[in-house]
Amino acid sequence: MSVRPELQSVPFQPAGTSVRERVAALEVLSPRDIDTRLTKLGYRGQQEARRAASVLAYRHLQRLRRLHLEGVGTEPGTRENCLFLGPTGSGKTFLVELLFREILGVPTVIADATQFSETGYVGDDVTTLLSRLYEAADGDVEWAACGAVCLDEFDKLATSRSDARFSGQQSTKDVSGFGVQRSLLNLLSAPRADFPPDFGFTSRTPPLPMELGALTFIACGAFSGLRNTAEGMEQQERLGFGREVRRRDETIAQQVTEDQLEQTTAFARYGFIPELIGRFSRIVSFAPLDTETLGSILEDNVLRGYEREFDHEGLKLVVEPEVRAWVVARALKRETGARGLRATLVPQLERAAYEHFGQPKVSTVRLVLEGERVRTMAE
């Protein structure tokens, strides 16, 4: 069952098209135009974050035009590395997908950070991110260098601090954590990097170089507990009599404030190398989705997909307003954002599909709320 809205397709460009022609064919949009496209594509809420992301996408587009149309090279230290930080289900990776893959139409890779490991151990090396970008660009290295890389679940690379690991001594076997963080340092700052075009499956294919000056790198993560870590550093610890007991906020859906984002030490205590956090020129905080935004997502994104599926079966799906409010309330209780809408609604729709798909005598399937339970009615 698809819940994603219809996305605009990127204009087809035949093989052999030069990078200059590809960049010239990209639609020139202002940040406000990009934000408007996001709304048309079904993105809801996160006004501050989407405003910052629209500017990020606009700068990416202008950087490509200066490089390939005007012949102006990229200046050192102008790499666009951005960290999207916020609770799960708040729309971080969806925003990246819409901005770069759908609106700009450049090669885009979204990968999970948990599958990477330090070079020499089981798992993918971080350079295979460039291999995926190369594949997304149909084997055109120059066009791949015009794209964007999104590393999701970035916060899962945090690990408990060890002085040996932190100083880079590599005296312990580290198949994730700081080992991957050290590998990312070069990827986020180097002007170019070599990557295995065959994903490193064989040793016969020599690595290829890729220019990274125009590449946009975005990391996404929930960073659960970072706010408590930052708040703990803001308060002076006292011992003995007179000590105030601090209650820790155990909620999942929290927004980290701008002041807390500036505390690099808080990221270090969370389990990140300060140099790596310093590679991000912009850290964007996403807020937990509120009732109104979740209701809009449920109406415009989630239900429309299911309504189309029921329509293909010759059925009209009607979800009563009380059921919609119940779904939103359950999603808020789960604290999993937009994902909570699906987790709550899908079991109800599966029950309705099981009972009524393939039944020619039924024309309308209605979901109604009775007490705290959702019941299916056929008409």
Secondary structure, 3 states (H helix, E strand, C coil): CCCCCCCCCCCCCCCCCCHHHHHHHCCCCCHHHHHHHHHHCCCCCCHHHHHHHHHHHHHHHHHHHHHHCCCCCCCCCCCEEEEEECCCCCCHHHHHHHHHHHHHCCCEEEEEHHHECCCCCCCECCCHHHHHHHHHCCCCHHHHCCCEEEEECHHHHCCCCCHHHHCCCCCCCCCCHHHHHHHHHHHHHCCEEEECCCCCCCCCCCCEEEECCCCEEEEEECCCCHHHHHHHHHCCCCCCCCCCCCCCCCCCCCCCCHHHHCCHHHHHHHCCCHHHHHCCCEEEECCCCCHHHHHHHHHHHHHHHHHHHHHHCCCEEEECHHHHHHHHHHHHHHCCCHHHHHHHHHHHHHHHHHHHCCCCCCCEEEEEEECCEEEEEEC
